[in-house]
Amino acid sequence: MAAAPDEHPTEDLARLAGLHGVATSYRPAPDRTVQVPASAVTAALAALGVDAAGPDAVRAALAARERELRERLLPPTVVQWAGAEPPAALTALPAGTRLRVETEDGAERDSAGDLPLGVHRLTATAPDGRTGEACLVVAPDRLPAPPGRSYGLLVQLYSLLSRRSWGMGDLADLAELAGWAGRTAGAGFVQVNPLHAAVPGAPTDPSPYRPSSRRFPDPVHLRVEDVPEYAYAEDRERLGGLLERAGRLRAAVLDKGALIDRDAVWELKRQALELVARVPLGPGRQAAYDAFRAAHGRALDDHATWCALAEVHGSDWHRWPDGLRDPRSAATARAREELADRVEFHTRLAWLTDGQLRAAQRAAREAGMPVGIVHDLAVGVHPAGADAWAQQDVFAAGMSVGAPPDAFNARGQDWGLPPWRPDRLAATGHAPYRDLLRALFRYAGALRIDHVMGLFRLWWVPQGSPPTDGTYVRYDADAMLAILALEATRAGAVVIGEDLGTVEPGVRETLQRRGVLGTSVLWFERDWEGDGRPLPPERWRADCLATATTHDLPPTAARLTGDHVELRDRLGLLTRSAAEERAEAAADAAEWLALLGSLGLLDSPAAGPPGSDEEEEIRAVHRFLLRTPARLVGVWLPDGVGDRRPQNLPGTWDQYPNWRLPVADADGRPVPLEELVASPRLRALLEVLR
């Protein structure tokens, strides 16, 4: 919704906003411009530390910003792409300016030329005595490409239960799936949901996309019995009792139709891990643990301290006693000492989880997978969680990330995630972002970045305002991409960007230029600039992961049968009559099936309506994906057994069991991992892709 005319930013406010990367309008379509309310612009500037409350304040802030930009020698971050011309920030320096570079490894250079890859410190001294400092990122020209073409499986890990897991899928299940899929099905990767640490609570927010911390993984994914110290834990009777209770949790989900209960699983695992953590580490294990703690330093200490404080004061740090809301306060230092045992416990859990994550990646590579495990990076963190507490200086207070209104959501979206401040990120040399990537690449064969457009700009929604009254705030995309290229290259990892939805012009082209793969989902791939018909396979882009569906969309069987319309109708989510929705869904499926038939991809084109020969049609969909030039082809694992239920239904909270469903067959019967890999239906589908 456009703002009323009297709410439009003034000319001075617009200039000030532009100098701080805050938008005063945006274009949801090439032929449409929407003005942003002045209130949103003022709020975004305030979150960036700029007072724009009134004409006098705007004029003063504008003069200060213009003076700062005029006088500074260097921007906070300078990017040098390997093999490219020197960046404009350096060529624009006054003649006679002296440069000094302190490289990442501590060496000093008198020139910015011929530097090794890395994040260096650059100092410039102009002839008039002015000095400037910048973070100099020397990055490879492109990110690593996938090693050849491959297909892989997409699965939400919690939904992948085996007969050995404790009521939800775990990292041992992931390693087993990867080992099987690589050796017997020729798969090149397994992509999972974000495994970031969750915010504990009653109940815990089940969404893996609203984590407490993106820097550290969630120990709920541990297979307790695979921790080496488990064999030496002394209280075997109590451990046996916990195993029995875990068996009952598992049976409730797999055999009795219960929902996955993450909180109940964690309660059992926490008790078991407390017994296991009493076992002293052997010398080699102790050395590895010490190295992990040294590598993660203060970030790990902060994370474990938050976990320990949350056990005492609750999981929302905004409600803690005053002194504890500041991670650097004397009160927090005292509490850390008083809770030293719990801080140590949570530090140990982070290390154990990291170890099993790396073991899953090793299992995938040993099974012949060229990529291995594809991990998912959520777009942000929960405002009450560990990262938001520990990194308050780099988060924008009073702001939330979301999306403006679009064709699919007229009200816009507010995801409830505080955004990073681009100015503070730049001032630190993007250190929080670098540390985050480095932590994830420890165990990832590839990384999927949710809402990859956020490297360029994010929609900021002021607290208390509807999502329609937000605005875009720009980030240093060149620096974000350069650091991503650097860390991915060091890890030898592929990066996939989730670029679905509204994408500003030039973003996909820039990502492709740097080697970030896109995401193409069958049902959205139409000739939107032409006749709107399904896009033939040869017109798909090559630099992408091509899939039939995602965790936020209906499984393929539901698309073909129209079951997704019935589900939304039952939950009162339709904005039109059920008859209209059914007709449109049937026409959509029929149009795609007609294209599959015309290409000879349906072995025996069904004579009946869409969905009447469901298994063959799903195989045909994947034959089509193979016809595209896509470098990676993904198979939604529940599609292999005919599951009809989405894992997440956007627009719902308690009306639908989001993030709590096990993989199930066409009748809704849960299918454990042991049965899944033996399923003739799944094997027939994967045979298409071998």
VEXKELO-764059 format. One record per residue (C-alpha): x, y, z. Coordinates in Angstrom, 3 decimals, m for minus. Layout:
REM VEXKELO-764059
X / Y / Z
...
//
This chain:
REM VEXKELO-764059
0.000 / 0.000 / 0.000
1.475 / 3.360 / m0.955
1.757 / 6.042 / 1.707
m0.495 / 9.083 / 1.687
1.096 / 12.070 / m0.087
1.766 / 13.978 / 3.141
3.757 / 11.010 / 4.444
6.299 / 11.043 / 1.615
9.874 / 11.904 / 2.613
10.934 / 15.504 / 1.971
13.740 / 16.189 / m0.479
16.299 / 16.589 / 2.341
15.113 / 13.411 / 4.066
15.312 / 11.532 / 0.761
18.904 / 12.725 / 0.221
19.877 / 11.789 / 3.770
18.260 / 8.367 / 3.391
20.076 / 7.754 / 0.108
23.449 / 8.528 / 1.707
22.749 / 5.859 / 4.370
21.389 / 3.218 / 1.972
17.760 / 3.622 / 3.063
15.181 / 3.506 / 0.242
12.401 / 6.069 / m0.116
10.630 / 4.051 / m2.820
10.816 / 0.623 / m4.417
9.620 / m1.060 / m7.601
7.678 / m4.310 / m7.085
7.271 / m4.489 / m10.879
9.060 / m2.743 / m13.774
6.039 / m0.512 / m14.430
5.185 / 0.304 / m10.796
6.883 / 2.443 / m8.144
5.722 / 2.493 / m4.524
6.630 / 5.382 / m2.218
7.802 / 4.493 / 1.282
6.212 / 6.311 / 4.274
8.431 / 8.985 / 5.798
7.875 / 7.314 / 9.189
9.572 / 4.124 / 7.942
12.521 / 6.096 / 6.570
12.904 / 8.047 / 9.829
12.690 / 4.840 / 11.902
15.286 / 3.060 / 9.735
17.651 / 6.024 / 10.017
17.155 / 6.083 / 13.799
18.082 / 2.384 / 13.949
21.283 / 3.351 / 12.094
22.023 / 5.990 / 14.718
20.889 / 8.944 / 12.596
18.477 / 11.497 / 14.079
15.970 / 12.543 / 11.402
13.121 / 13.590 / 13.717
12.209 / 16.940 / 12.225
13.525 / 19.279 / 9.506
16.335 / 20.769 / 11.638
17.621 / 17.336 / 12.644
17.480 / 16.170 / 9.018
19.469 / 19.181 / 7.799
22.102 / 18.722 / 10.526
22.430 / 14.984 / 9.841
22.628 / 15.607 / 6.093
25.408 / 18.192 / 6.498
27.326 / 15.854 / 8.831
27.029 / 12.888 / 6.454
28.068 / 14.920 / 3.405
31.069 / 16.301 / 5.298
32.050 / 12.785 / 6.463
31.892 / 11.373 / 2.928
33.764 / 14.368 / 1.506
36.605 / 14.140 / 3.994
37.133 / 10.406 / 4.296
39.930 / 8.824 / 2.276
38.588 / 5.264 / 2.224
35.241 / 3.512 / 2.656
35.117 / 1.013 / 5.567
35.597 / m1.974 / 3.217
37.517 / m2.152 / m0.056
37.161 / m5.204 / m2.309
39.846 / m6.394 / m4.728
38.604 / m9.227 / m6.943
41.428 / m11.489 / m8.157
42.494 / m10.589 / m11.694
40.378 / m7.423 / m11.797
41.484 / m3.802 / m12.108
42.240 / m1.989 / m8.821
39.030 / m0.874 / m7.078
37.757 / 2.665 / m7.584
38.326 / 3.460 / m3.900
42.078 / 3.143 / m4.497
42.332 / 4.740 / m7.941
40.420 / 7.790 / m6.643
42.944 / 8.510 / m3.872
44.882 / 11.795 / m4.161
48.163 / 11.589 / m6.069
51.044 / 10.804 / m3.718
48.925 / 8.905 / m1.174
51.007 / 6.283 / 0.655
49.491 / 2.853 / 1.267
50.396 / 0.333 / 3.929
48.821 / m3.119 / 4.182
48.920 / m5.446 / 7.152
48.021 / m8.842 / 5.730
45.857 / m11.420 / 7.421
48.919 / m13.335 / 8.582
50.556 / m10.233 / 10.110
53.019 / m9.339 / 7.318
53.366 / m5.710 / 6.216
53.354 / m4.418 / 2.625
53.845 / m0.944 / 1.141
51.426 / m1.615 / m1.704
47.935 / m2.983 / m2.238
49.042 / m4.878 / m5.338
49.739 / m8.612 / m5.625
48.284 / m9.487 / m2.227
47.299 / m13.011 / m1.171
43.635 / m13.900 / m0.809
42.350 / m12.812 / 2.576
40.991 / m10.007 / 4.737
43.733 / m7.443 / 5.285
44.072 / m4.053 / 7.018
44.726 / m1.103 / 4.694
46.002 / 2.314 / 5.825
46.202 / 5.300 / 3.465
48.086 / 8.545 / 4.224
47.380 / 11.475 / 1.908
49.937 / 14.239 / 1.165
47.840 / 16.674 / 3.214
48.219 / 14.475 / 6.305
44.772 / 12.906 / 6.276
44.704 / 9.180 / 7.040
42.124 / 6.507 / 6.417
41.779 / 2.873 / 7.366
39.821 / 0.153 / 5.623
39.316 / m3.578 / 5.610
40.752 / m4.838 / 2.299
39.130 / m8.063 / 1.067
41.116 / m9.828 / m1.644
38.736 / m12.427 / m3.046
38.772 / m15.043 / m5.797
36.919 / m13.987 / m8.925
34.294 / m16.751 / m8.556
33.040 / m19.210 / m5.987
33.761 / m22.930 / m6.449
31.549 / m24.646 / m9.041
29.900 / m28.020 / m8.439
32.243 / m30.844 / m9.497
30.175 / m31.942 / m12.491
26.422 / m32.407 / m12.640
24.693 / m34.326 / m9.877
21.355 / m34.926 / m8.242
20.584 / m35.077 / m4.545
17.936 / m35.480 / m1.877
16.217 / m32.655 / 0.007
14.910 / m33.450 / 3.486
14.034 / m31.783 / 6.787
16.315 / m33.685 / 9.158
13.895 / m33.787 / 12.116
11.354 / m35.571 / 9.854
13.796 / m38.392 / 8.980
13.365 / m40.802 / 11.875
15.070 / m44.170 / 12.019
14.333 / m46.998 / 14.429
17.362 / m45.806 / 16.416
16.646 / m42.077 / 16.718
15.064 / m40.542 / 19.805
11.755 / m39.288 / 18.418
13.162 / m37.046 / 15.666
15.771 / m37.433 / 12.962
19.382 / m36.883 / 14.041
22.901 / m36.589 / 12.639
23.467 / m40.348 / 12.633
20.306 / m40.692 / 10.505
21.728 / m38.046 / 8.163
25.022 / m39.937 / 7.864
23.129 / m43.193 / 7.175
20.976 / m41.565 / 4.495
24.017 / m39.999 / 2.844
25.938 / m43.280 / 2.930
23.029 / m45.158 / 1.347
22.161 / m42.497 / m1.238
25.768 / m42.056 / m2.346
26.635 / m45.742 / m2.640
23.427 / m47.299 / m3.924
21.552 / m44.461 / m5.631
24.370 / m42.385 / m7.113
23.284 / m39.206 / m5.312
25.738 / m36.333 / m5.106
24.349 / m34.473 / m2.100
21.780 / m34.338 / 0.696
20.305 / m30.926 / 1.540
18.875 / m30.354 / 5.016
17.049 / m27.589 / 6.888
18.997 / m25.142 / 9.084
20.504 / m27.020 / 12.036
21.227 / m23.827 / 13.985
20.728 / m23.708 / 17.753
17.078 / m23.109 / 18.700
15.724 / m20.820 / 21.420
14.626 / m23.116 / 24.264
11.183 / m22.449 / 25.671
7.805 / m23.930 / 26.457
7.211 / m24.788 / 23.735
10.330 / m24.128 / 21.676
9.657 / m22.225 / 18.459
9.704 / m25.185 / 16.048
10.803 / m23.167 / 13.001
14.427 / m23.864 / 12.056
14.399 / m20.430 / 10.403
14.123 / m18.494 / 13.716
17.184 / m19.794 / 15.559
18.840 / m18.586 / 18.743
22.225 / m18.706 / 17.043
23.318 / m19.231 / 13.460
26.944 / m19.595 / 14.575
26.478 / m22.794 / 16.582
24.442 / m25.950 / 15.862
21.656 / m27.399 / 17.985
22.675 / m30.367 / 20.182
19.145 / m31.794 / 19.859
20.487 / m33.311 / 16.613
23.126 / m35.382 / 18.438
22.974 / m39.187 / 18.435
23.847 / m39.625 / 22.108
25.057 / m43.226 / 21.738
27.617 / m42.106 / 19.117
29.409 / m39.787 / 21.534
32.614 / m41.745 / 22.399
32.314 / m40.995 / 26.132
28.838 / m42.598 / 26.193
30.435 / m46.042 / 26.466
32.173 / m45.030 / 29.711
29.292 / m43.223 / 31.466
28.783 / m44.770 / 34.895
25.038 / m44.551 / 35.602
23.993 / m47.257 / 33.107
20.667 / m47.834 / 34.833
19.610 / m44.220 / 34.395
20.869 / m44.166 / 30.798
18.897 / m47.339 / 30.124
15.758 / m45.692 / 31.469
16.292 / m42.670 / 29.223
16.766 / m44.968 / 26.220
13.483 / m46.707 / 27.023
11.654 / m43.380 / 27.217
13.272 / m42.333 / 23.927
11.982 / m45.559 / 22.389
8.464 / m44.697 / 23.504
8.771 / m41.213 / 21.966
9.961 / m42.734 / 18.692
7.184 / m45.329 / 18.667
4.573 / m42.639 / 19.340
5.639 / m40.822 / 16.153
6.304 / m43.786 / 13.884
3.571 / m46.167 / 15.046
0.855 / m44.068 / 16.694
0.679 / m40.932 / 14.561
1.988 / m38.503 / 17.197
3.673 / m35.269 / 16.113
7.414 / m34.846 / 16.563
7.960 / m33.346 / 20.015
11.306 / m31.580 / 19.902
11.049 / m30.426 / 23.510
10.455 / m33.942 / 24.823
13.370 / m35.263 / 22.743
15.682 / m32.545 / 24.070
14.653 / m33.137 / 27.677
15.764 / m36.791 / 27.402
18.941 / m36.009 / 25.466
19.913 / m33.241 / 27.888
19.703 / m35.629 / 30.844
21.694 / m38.293 / 28.996
24.336 / m35.811 / 27.841
24.779 / m34.519 / 31.387
25.735 / m38.080 / 32.416
28.028 / m38.454 / 29.396
29.695 / m35.077 / 30.051
30.911 / m36.320 / 33.453
33.284 / m38.716 / 31.678
36.780 / m37.191 / 31.382
38.037 / m36.764 / 27.826
41.039 / m38.801 / 26.679
44.201 / m36.856 / 25.734
43.461 / m36.760 / 22.013
39.832 / m35.796 / 22.513
40.843 / m33.140 / 25.046
43.311 / m31.652 / 22.567
40.607 / m31.537 / 19.874
38.176 / m29.890 / 22.304
40.770 / m27.299 / 23.317
41.442 / m26.520 / 19.647
37.703 / m26.049 / 19.019
37.415 / m23.646 / 21.952
40.442 / m21.683 / 20.784
39.093 / m21.479 / 17.218
35.728 / m20.062 / 18.332
36.965 / m17.942 / 21.241
34.635 / m15.327 / 22.677
31.767 / m16.235 / 20.338
31.594 / m19.741 / 21.830
31.958 / m18.388 / 25.366
29.074 / m15.953 / 24.745
26.870 / m18.689 / 23.280
27.450 / m21.080 / 26.175
26.980 / m18.271 / 28.704
23.637 / m17.315 / 27.133
22.520 / m20.977 / 27.300
23.484 / m21.178 / 30.972
21.773 / m17.875 / 31.835
18.632 / m18.922 / 29.913
18.338 / m22.001 / 32.150
18.149 / m19.696 / 35.185
16.368 / m16.582 / 33.914
14.323 / m17.796 / 30.929
15.070 / m17.687 / 27.225
14.266 / m14.007 / 26.525
17.290 / m11.960 / 27.563
15.232 / m8.742 / 27.415
13.573 / m9.945 / 30.650
16.768 / m10.790 / 32.493
18.038 / m8.640 / 35.398
19.497 / m5.378 / 34.104
23.190 / m6.258 / 34.412
22.816 / m9.578 / 32.592
21.333 / m7.976 / 29.480
24.829 / m6.756 / 28.603
27.199 / m9.598 / 27.645
30.215 / m7.446 / 28.609
28.997 / m6.288 / 32.030
30.591 / m7.117 / 35.370
27.332 / m8.822 / 36.395
27.541 / m11.150 / 33.388
31.204 / m11.917 / 34.137
30.251 / m12.860 / 37.729
27.321 / m14.988 / 36.524
29.631 / m16.746 / 34.070
31.903 / m17.717 / 36.953
28.995 / m18.809 / 39.154
27.542 / m20.917 / 36.335
30.914 / m22.228 / 35.145
29.755 / m25.870 / 35.172
26.758 / m25.102 / 32.952
28.819 / m22.872 / 30.651
31.284 / m25.745 / 30.276
28.417 / m28.184 / 29.563
27.012 / m26.057 / 26.746
30.504 / m25.468 / 25.334
31.024 / m29.240 / 25.264
27.668 / m29.753 / 23.508
28.620 / m27.302 / 20.746
31.835 / m29.248 / 20.174
30.121 / m32.649 / 20.189
27.520 / m31.446 / 17.684
30.185 / m29.955 / 15.440
31.959 / m33.321 / 15.520
28.879 / m35.279 / 14.419
28.161 / m32.723 / 11.703
31.669 / m33.209 / 10.333
31.244 / m36.987 / 10.620
28.077 / m36.793 / 8.485
29.980 / m34.844 / 5.807
32.820 / m37.412 / 5.915
30.292 / m40.242 / 5.528
28.782 / m38.485 / 2.496
32.142 / m37.959 / 0.810
33.306 / m41.500 / 1.599
30.098 / m42.756 / m0.074
31.230 / m41.046 / m3.283
29.174 / m37.859 / m3.056
30.994 / m35.055 / m4.896
29.248 / m32.391 / m2.806
27.994 / m34.093 / 0.365
25.810 / m32.335 / 2.928
24.208 / m29.050 / 1.868
23.524 / m26.959 / 4.954
21.001 / m24.134 / 5.091
21.772 / m20.638 / 6.407
18.671 / m18.935 / 7.832
18.174 / m15.263 / 6.953
18.326 / m14.121 / 10.579
18.038 / m14.971 / 14.267
15.376 / m14.843 / 16.969
15.361 / m11.485 / 18.793
15.364 / m13.247 / 22.183
18.237 / m15.600 / 21.385
21.973 / m15.938 / 21.953
23.256 / m14.094 / 18.872
20.921 / m11.134 / 19.408
22.195 / m10.912 / 23.025
25.883 / m11.346 / 22.272
25.974 / m9.104 / 19.178
23.643 / m6.284 / 20.218
26.070 / m3.739 / 18.797
25.583 / m5.015 / 15.228
21.801 / m5.561 / 15.277
19.337 / m2.795 / 14.413
17.243 / m2.160 / 17.525
13.494 / m1.852 / 16.997
13.595 / m3.360 / 13.491
12.506 / m6.644 / 11.985
13.246 / m8.289 / 8.628
10.365 / m9.099 / 6.296
9.097 / m8.571 / 2.763
6.926 / m5.939 / 1.093
3.516 / m6.816 / m0.389
3.698 / m8.931 / m3.541
1.459 / m11.009 / m5.788
1.433 / m13.862 / m3.245
1.006 / m11.830 / m0.043
m0.859 / m8.532 / m0.248
m0.146 / m7.694 / 3.405
3.605 / m8.140 / 3.186
5.546 / m10.230 / 5.703
7.249 / m9.640 / 9.041
9.576 / m12.523 / 9.963
10.369 / m11.231 / 13.441
14.147 / m11.319 / 12.881
16.324 / m8.332 / 13.815
18.563 / m7.248 / 10.893
22.270 / m6.579 / 11.014
23.223 / m2.902 / 10.805
25.209 / m2.453 / 7.576
27.250 / 0.416 / 9.070
28.301 / m1.611 / 12.110
29.060 / m4.668 / 9.954
31.297 / m2.522 / 7.754
33.031 / m0.984 / 10.783
34.034 / m4.478 / 11.985
35.262 / m5.544 / 8.544
32.115 / m7.728 / 8.388
33.646 / m9.893 / 11.146
30.319 / m11.368 / 12.414
29.467 / m12.453 / 8.869
32.946 / m13.886 / 8.267
32.866 / m15.827 / 11.537
29.403 / m17.186 / 10.725
30.460 / m18.450 / 7.297
33.659 / m19.966 / 8.640
31.724 / m21.877 / 11.316
29.237 / m23.308 / 8.805
31.847 / m24.223 / 6.201
33.605 / m26.426 / 8.785
31.119 / m29.185 / 8.008
29.297 / m28.171 / 4.797
29.950 / m29.531 / 1.330
27.695 / m26.730 / 0.128
25.711 / m23.929 / 1.693
22.205 / m22.834 / 0.760
21.581 / m19.195 / 1.678
17.942 / m18.509 / 2.463
16.700 / m15.240 / 0.876
20.093 / m14.633 / m0.758
18.802 / m11.210 / m1.888
19.550 / m10.151 / 1.695
23.212 / m9.826 / 0.744
22.100 / m6.769 / m1.260
19.175 / m5.303 / 0.695
16.634 / m6.258 / 3.343
13.106 / m5.038 / 4.023
13.153 / m3.434 / 7.483
9.846 / m3.214 / 9.363
9.739 / m0.797 / 12.347
8.488 / m2.435 / 15.539
4.723 / m1.928 / 15.892
4.205 / m1.142 / 12.198
2.570 / m3.403 / 9.614
4.941 / m4.953 / 7.028
3.496 / m2.578 / 4.407
5.093 / 0.336 / 6.304
8.691 / m0.835 / 5.986
11.536 / 0.095 / 3.684
14.573 / m1.453 / 2.034
17.997 / m0.904 / 3.599
21.041 / m1.602 / 1.456
24.120 / m3.645 / 2.416
27.596 / m3.628 / 0.866
26.849 / m6.455 / m1.549
30.328 / m6.363 / m3.083
31.892 / m6.945 / 0.332
29.323 / m9.596 / 1.316
29.919 / m11.500 / m1.932
33.697 / m11.145 / m1.728
33.801 / m12.579 / 1.809
31.435 / m15.369 / 0.729
33.706 / m16.179 / m2.240
36.782 / m16.146 / m0.009
35.385 / m18.446 / 2.686
33.682 / m20.810 / 0.215
36.941 / m21.135 / m1.739
38.919 / m21.881 / 1.414
36.390 / m24.597 / 2.270
36.056 / m25.878 / m1.316
32.282 / m25.504 / m0.931
29.496 / m24.699 / m3.394
26.946 / m21.975 / m2.562
23.266 / m22.061 / m3.578
21.182 / m18.912 / m3.224
17.441 / m19.129 / m2.569
16.392 / m16.388 / m4.996
12.654 / m17.058 / m5.220
10.124 / m14.224 / m5.050
10.760 / m10.526 / m5.691
14.345 / m9.980 / m6.834
15.571 / m6.525 / m7.813
17.034 / m6.150 / m11.322
20.681 / m7.136 / m11.648
20.876 / m9.297 / m8.521
20.544 / m12.681 / m10.221
23.055 / m11.608 / m12.856
25.568 / m10.501 / m10.199
25.160 / m13.737 / m8.243
25.609 / m15.785 / m11.408
28.694 / m13.764 / m12.365
30.289 / m14.664 / m9.031
29.315 / m18.343 / m9.164
26.427 / m18.426 / m6.669
23.880 / m20.937 / m7.967
20.204 / m19.937 / m8.002
17.089 / m21.950 / m7.115
14.527 / m22.895 / m9.773
11.269 / m24.588 / m8.740
9.237 / m26.271 / m11.488
5.844 / m24.700 / m10.786
7.272 / m21.164 / m10.891
9.260 / m21.585 / m14.095
6.990 / m20.005 / m16.689
7.506 / m17.520 / m19.493
6.380 / m14.589 / m17.360
7.489 / m12.018 / m19.940
5.763 / m13.838 / m22.791
2.712 / m16.101 / m22.936
2.995 / m17.299 / m19.311
3.196 / m20.951 / m20.364
5.519 / m23.509 / m18.684
9.130 / m22.840 / m19.595
10.562 / m25.615 / m21.802
13.617 / m27.332 / m20.305
16.173 / m25.826 / m22.702
15.215 / m22.316 / m21.534
15.981 / m22.983 / m17.873
19.182 / m21.496 / m16.466
22.147 / m23.805 / m15.958
23.584 / m22.223 / m12.806
20.932 / m23.422 / m10.396
19.521 / m26.144 / m8.200
16.361 / m27.321 / m9.988
13.623 / m28.937 / m7.896
9.945 / m29.832 / m8.086
9.116 / m28.369 / m4.655
10.502 / m27.046 / m1.356
9.695 / m27.306 / 2.360
7.319 / m24.305 / 2.070
5.370 / m25.726 / m0.899
3.032 / m28.675 / m1.427
4.690 / m32.016 / m2.219
4.446 / m32.990 / m5.880
1.698 / m35.590 / m5.279
m0.463 / m32.894 / m3.636
0.131 / m30.565 / m6.607
m0.903 / m33.228 / m9.098
m4.025 / m34.318 / m7.199
m5.113 / m30.888 / m5.950
m4.841 / m32.027 / m2.325
m3.043 / m28.787 / m1.441
m6.192 / m26.819 / m2.303
m8.318 / m29.062 / m0.073
m5.876 / m28.565 / 2.800
m5.920 / m24.778 / 2.490
m9.710 / m24.832 / 2.167
m10.078 / m26.875 / 5.383
m7.886 / m24.358 / 7.208
m9.739 / m21.327 / 5.855
m6.685 / m19.990 / 4.014
m8.224 / m19.492 / 0.571
m8.785 / m15.933 / m0.638
m11.124 / m17.098 / m3.423
m13.800 / m19.781 / m3.662
m12.608 / m23.381 / m3.397
m14.062 / m24.075 / m6.846
m11.948 / m21.324 / m8.424
m8.818 / m22.506 / m6.626
m9.440 / m26.130 / m7.644
m9.984 / m25.169 / m11.267
m6.796 / m23.105 / m11.392
m4.731 / m25.827 / m9.690
m6.073 / m28.491 / m12.064
m5.353 / m26.315 / m15.088
m1.826 / m25.626 / m13.834
m1.076 / m29.343 / m13.345
m2.686 / m30.262 / m16.677
m0.576 / m27.686 / m18.507
2.639 / m29.073 / m17.079
1.612 / m32.684 / m17.751
0.772 / m31.763 / m21.338
4.297 / m30.390 / m21.762
5.789 / m33.539 / m20.207
3.729 / m35.672 / m22.575
4.714 / m33.637 / m25.623
8.395 / m34.122 / m24.726
7.945 / m37.898 / m24.442
8.742 / m37.871 / m20.723
5.596 / m39.690 / m19.619
6.074 / m43.387 / m20.402
2.329 / m43.872 / m20.656
0.542 / m40.512 / m20.509
m2.423 / m40.943 / m18.190
m5.803 / m40.922 / m19.863
m7.459 / m39.654 / m16.702
m7.155 / m36.326 / m14.874
m3.856 / m35.108 / m13.291
m2.802 / m37.434 / m10.495
m4.514 / m40.545 / m11.888
m1.113 / m42.156 / m12.533
0.655 / m40.286 / m9.788
3.911 / m42.268 / m9.501
4.575 / m42.132 / m13.235
3.769 / m38.420 / m13.335
6.201 / m37.692 / m10.476
8.901 / m39.635 / m12.310
8.115 / m37.637 / m15.461
8.498 / m34.362 / m13.529
12.007 / m35.452 / m12.548
12.829 / m36.600 / m16.081
11.936 / m33.051 / m17.079
14.291 / m31.587 / m14.464
17.057 / m33.756 / m15.919
16.324 / m32.294 / m19.376
17.129 / m28.808 / m18.085
20.778 / m27.675 / m18.029
20.647 / m27.234 / m14.214
23.960 / m28.096 / m12.564
22.163 / m29.632 / m9.558
18.801 / m31.430 / m9.490
17.063 / m31.928 / m6.144
14.504 / m34.571 / m5.164
12.229 / m33.743 / m2.231
12.626 / m37.002 / m0.290
8.935 / m37.196 / 0.782
8.050 / m37.167 / m2.960
9.714 / m40.564 / m3.142
7.012 / m42.159 / m0.993
4.019 / m40.045 / m2.051
3.768 / m37.798 / 1.025
1.055 / m35.175 / 0.490
1.663 / m32.885 / 3.467
3.871 / m29.804 / 3.317
6.397 / m29.537 / 6.128
5.479 / m25.885 / 6.561
2.321 / m24.073 / 5.528
3.070 / m20.323 / 5.388
0.347 / m18.211 / 6.933
m0.383 / m20.709 / 9.725
0.804 / m21.007 / 13.299
m1.127 / m23.537 / 15.439
m3.737 / m24.370 / 12.783
m1.187 / m26.700 / 11.125
1.672 / m28.794 / 12.606
4.488 / m26.904 / 10.885
7.981 / m28.434 / 11.289
6.638 / m31.407 / 13.303
5.698 / m34.038 / 10.701
7.678 / m37.213 / 9.967
8.150 / m38.311 / 6.351
5.003 / m40.320 / 5.495
3.546 / m42.296 / 2.613
0.490 / m41.444 / 0.487
m1.832 / m42.607 / 3.288
m0.100 / m40.452 / 5.909
1.635 / m43.427 / 7.562
5.100 / m42.451 / 8.874
7.953 / m44.173 / 7.029
11.132 / m44.771 / 9.084
14.521 / m44.518 / 7.378
14.921 / m48.311 / 7.248
11.668 / m48.657 / 5.258
12.295 / m45.536 / 3.222
15.489 / m46.839 / 1.628
13.750 / m50.144 / 0.805
10.701 / m48.458 / m0.781
10.142 / m49.668 / m4.372
8.465 / m46.340 / m5.144
11.490 / m44.318 / m3.984
13.927 / m46.629 / m5.744
11.988 / m46.329 / m9.011
12.104 / m42.543 / m8.752
15.817 / m42.439 / m8.003
16.501 / m44.859 / m10.862
15.243 / m42.091 / m13.175
17.966 / m39.810 / m11.839
20.933 / m42.183 / m11.703
//
